[in-house]
């Protein structure tokens, strides 16, 4: 169909979470192919600066766009619906990245002609919980820029160095359990992630230094591409060591939340560490590099864009149906905001009540201490 102007939405562009990095890589890849990506997010920061440095247009207000895009690549429902309302003659797709987050709830609108899930878990959210038809859903698995994430040197027969690679990693989540498992198996352990206060802007230059990486989802995929052995692990639980026998099934689940079914227990982690096999991990990496390259995913998206734009040109419009969908969305949004407000007020009231109830006890304790000393 030629060059396309694609408006990509995201809830925020201020850090290095999965969807932010996804947007950055998608936009830059589209631009390299001669398309015009424009990224909209109401919350801008480091990721937005990275995009602008790559000469990708970034806006925090849709009023800044003087002309309509050819297609809306929607991510996160509020921003997707804002774009649909701003450009009433533009078709859209919606991409769901997560099983649980409220922001990933798929909006319903007649001009969203296709939904994309990044794994089978998200597909189930769309089809089984959100009344999205099977026919309108595609699964486009996550990918890695293989030019950036180059293979490491050969893995040792026995691992010695391990890494937790997770933005959620902290002493209050899973670091303690992993550290104990590493102690039992004589592994040194480092941690990279936002909560740990050690963010790596270029993990591709670090991952190859580690024999075993504890990670999930995108982080796991990047570590596998580099050639580290990976134990699936994050704040919610523990999954298996990724082996050749399980790789295809685990990748269909994005190495994500559905794979983390075991408790955060050092014994469970120790068992997975002892499954380390340098030869098998190297074969896993070879297969990931062969099947999970970024260009294949961009091909799939560009083909999908073309299909949606062509279909929209021949589809009869239903202005009243669009208005009903928009009104229903706003009604549901108000309900959610009201519920969130009430929850916040109740929690604040509870904390205030505790302070009031505990105040006499605190005063009595203080007087007793004064008398004693």
Helices and strands as residue ranges (DSSP letters): E 5-9, H 18-32, E 36-40, H 46-53, E 57-59, G 62-64, E 71-74, H 77-86, E 91-96, G 102-104, E 112-117, H 120-124, I 125-129, G 134-136, E 137-139, E 161-165, H 175-184, E 188-192, G 203-205, G 207-209, E 212-215, H 217-226, E 229-234, E 237-241, H 247-252, G 257-259, H 266-273, H 278-291, H 294-313, H 319-372
